[in-house]
């Protein structure tokens, strides 16, 4: 049977499991092929009714023999059972973002750096559209989609596998193209997006059903891919473009252009029609101008163009920064603008008590998106720009996404405009507001403010804090509204009896949440510090504080000068920490948490933790016993450094299955190469 031959089985006549298995295999293969023709090549070879008939045959057989239904079946692309919460996935290789610029001079500077460091008079780039969607990673093993995740923090993302499976453009099983079989292990990255047409349809439907509209296609796509119920995602008609290969065992691409043109051979949709090889920076900038002129004619939203050094070898020579590659840059378009009237200025209160002014606008369409609210950033900005209530203002979508007020049109003032007055009390609780001398930061000083409590608890239980599985923001809202929690400590006194009376809380799910809450008591001290929401203290600073001071008791009494002796803590952060722990409400909260049994001291570092001090490790290929992040964490725990690029300063390269260019570079530089087993032995010996 050829791939374009339509199989037709009389399902009622298939009586044996053996025959059903054969039929299911043939139907699955041919439906995957038709999906590829329709969604990737845009070249269907059968009618919709014929396709639907094949899918119905497959569904009927799988219902009769449920143990023959595989996760890679085409029937799984219509959505599965609702899940309690999105899990977490560690990326095999960190999923960094690109450096974003808006100025042509910065792009030229980027090119000059590339020329200088590569010793070239002209660099060849690949220019690609910068889609305004949600970045995702897809992992395939032996040709089957195993896991899909969002970027998250670059190291760990949300597990969205069930939802990604609903996107018809995503191959559940890789295709084999002539003499180019798919790799045994493949990690690819792309952008999930929603077309303008589907976005407008979705918003129209939501309005008819009394639901709020999505602000823009990106928000709609991001919200859809994070649904707990994949049947909801399936109805949203998401799409995807793939743009990169992170790992491909057995393959070593010479250029980005080659990688882009190989992906469709394995069944992926790639926007090669809009990509271009550019010789030198002038060519790339011409491409940017061309795309800027035609972007309104595209069926999807883009917010710029990405330039990547085409040669993979040159990419590796340029290497990485901490957060982004040095061989690529995202040149965004200038923000779209429109004028409208500023009707009012309201004030929002965040989880740390920060007051943020928000512009309430007469609704205006900016680049196809209805905008009625926009950020004013802080009170200093309002004064600096002399923005008044009643002004005609210029509103722009920064990065084509976040609306903000650029400034007033003073020539259109009538004299009826009102100067905005900064609030002296919190608009939520009436508490005292503290304002810095430069008016850039205004804070509600009442730590019991309802607005702060709601957002603070969400922050406290989240992944970076106490990491309580199954306690997402919707459940936090539900439990707060039910009056069951009013503080951090009250979380630890929730019971199955209290929870099981709430909607969508059966005894089993209530018990599960109570168990997860109990487990969180053993989270390390630095997570508690981050979860407390100390202003200006992020997760890394929380780790520094835990390491330097060791206990909550010492940290609560720390003086400003002691904090300033810590290298990574500046005056503003130090002042924020001292003020935070001076608050009597904070001290009472900490006492309650201590009574609840939370960890209040940092683990003592073992004597083996510095045995890799001064050493740099690079992991490449597929590791079978540890994933890369676990291996990197182990190195860092023992005092070493994990890097993504090989140089003369690299101490060891650990080569897993399918190791490619990094292994070759290590051999060229004379860097010691270890197998995964040899690395394990090194850890054991030095540990």
Steps between C-alpha positions, in 0.01 A plus 500: 500500500648842401473794734243673279284186473200532729460186713147400582428236761162360590542541874213263577677214318821534701450244775853423619744715690775399257310636198401809696866571576586484129208725406581755774862517381400558137236757587735688735778513241280628223324760720838631618595531133180691416557732797846576363363569150222724634662689789868514406508490119158668461433247224208271595440189292162388642175673587405593856224240503741226389745605772226503763391152394852363550522662843163354600620151397810540712301629799260206476782246502676671792179506700456126443866425582606781740833334584603545136456877516840673509588849617618568143162414347341775286192470721704653784514831315144589601567537873506264793375493857536813718811504719530633853805722440772554243816318602858617449758397241875558515639600160781272371683818400414842650237673288635853490329802347646742247637846565233748388588837342304782335783710356676443168826628649495217757445246220801640313706478818395137535622435143832677566558276802425189293737612223776583746483179702456275194768682297259557210437806286141387442284267710229282348175510698168322485213745547175356638169647610465551876161347572304649787388183675619259766839328473488122552735203492410158355698188589487187283643158579508226237280715277221553757403822677590441866461836670426864415562797725497879515820703541423583864810640666727356230600203713159364597176537308137397537402158369250570222531167317128419503416842358775501237364167375178677402684715241457326167826650366699317768604152382444242772716261296792628291511434129789332321616675184688292240853446637446741791334305782404700809752494787446262791507799732382843388433826685341781296367843584229713352225754557135421565274773365139583415406653165317833484195328351477242778573767764211716381266198486596400853446848643161529327393170651626599847303824483183310403552269798559790739873432542780758487686553175864404456723806469698373200579180306809430711302503825236279342763248386682501835177460694384220273820298520494517883146364535457217750235348273653417161155478338481879551837541328387281211208735432728805479664392170858589585782485247877468518816586309826321586818706482784310663669170580647478849614137471488236226689178566701389200465833319738793493361796306747737340259793478174630646365503143567127467323432832195702394469307174554161664219534755216480242643169379424358845146640499539846656349826379770763445450846352782465248302704246546815709860428608799626304878463485650847527855594399617763745314739727362730227320206343351401837381855573338518154315179587382656828360802314324276245334292769397809698316629192311177435436371852141629503428268208613189688231272651681489836669746732875569491688760700839504331767306314764264638853501356711188559857434390446227241812290566457269799879490547504881516211493747707279728802728466291799606350306792242607757434767757327408826152553354533511122722389211760739359432377146138615471294812557131590483443833326148606594276738310420842638196494724160549337336823614156660513338799670207487741362670810624428851175462695644431844803375694442213740745340742575128533664336803748216444609213725786702652266794566630698204251749359494522120304763304293372206352710220130442429455587133227552246531172309730524199617244242878466479628253243178299505474486881241688708677696777310658791766493777871576492795513737620832641793323675533723808399837643827660399422423134162674525668817628793481258273464198239740649216257431160630614157340532300602192809537278513375144793260522721293273471132588742240367536125530857451621642203316156486334364344819487712817301824464656810655438875488781671310385851593233769464423714194515838674368691196162327546451613861182696571568600860259245644775245567583412863842444653520156661560500876704223654304300761606541864314186602461157341195483268431145621544509879545869582841430652790746502694533173878553503640689198868526410648845446524447123132387493594187307381264772186524711420220743205411723654445843216279628624142456145383579360682196256261321653574159846413630383187679333360187802554278752417771347159569505419128870593495571309823362165375641532145788305350782736603368515857350212696420316174170351620385274216134544405469844665468721193365854509141394427499272802659771711223739396233239573631415846552866595147586383370216717669663800722197569834679474593856597878472540797282411475308826129425455590287197658247735180459699282401203333161543330251274167572669531875432600455135271216396195722540619732221399472135735276291652365822428136562647318797782363284608836357466662844723234653751547217528874564530453877781248441684740267468781755651273766790410267578867442602541865828332405580742218847657543534826688574708188162405349323628810692828476398542136142399577469769769511758221770732637498801262794495252607151615488243220578130515878546457522767771296273728762227451777749582323610820446139609865416438645812661283519813386141544181550698184707521597606853825664380340652192223665700760685708747581222619860475533706184882506510516121533287458188711749303809283564343230278631551145174449313279714728476871426366790713137483374472125554666522841264777611201300376607193701549697822164676462324173423618321813434808717126466428324353804244325279782329309658384825169358618457319169846343530424388856180334379687325217764377745225355721354332189833319458659669198878489450657811651869419451722429201665162450866499592731457203684172504878489473473341154308790347810685377688207346423628147605855587662672202383230256269558201286219356316479167235233439415396145295228337226299672570396858330179613548505878459871576347773289719801432348723764541234769862451395562877495344537847727225630806680361393832652426335834859376504635849430547474124351686204281362222532665159316460171803565279847342469814715531863464606383571856272193502623233742286207385251427224255222588386340175171311491337315213502685169753763611595717203671834447585567866678165519698582185595842634615347830722255310643785290581705812640204691230519770456180702188309387319267742219253445199520730634203699842665535332818624308297759827341611662845527215622720530187715877533532512872581176496696 
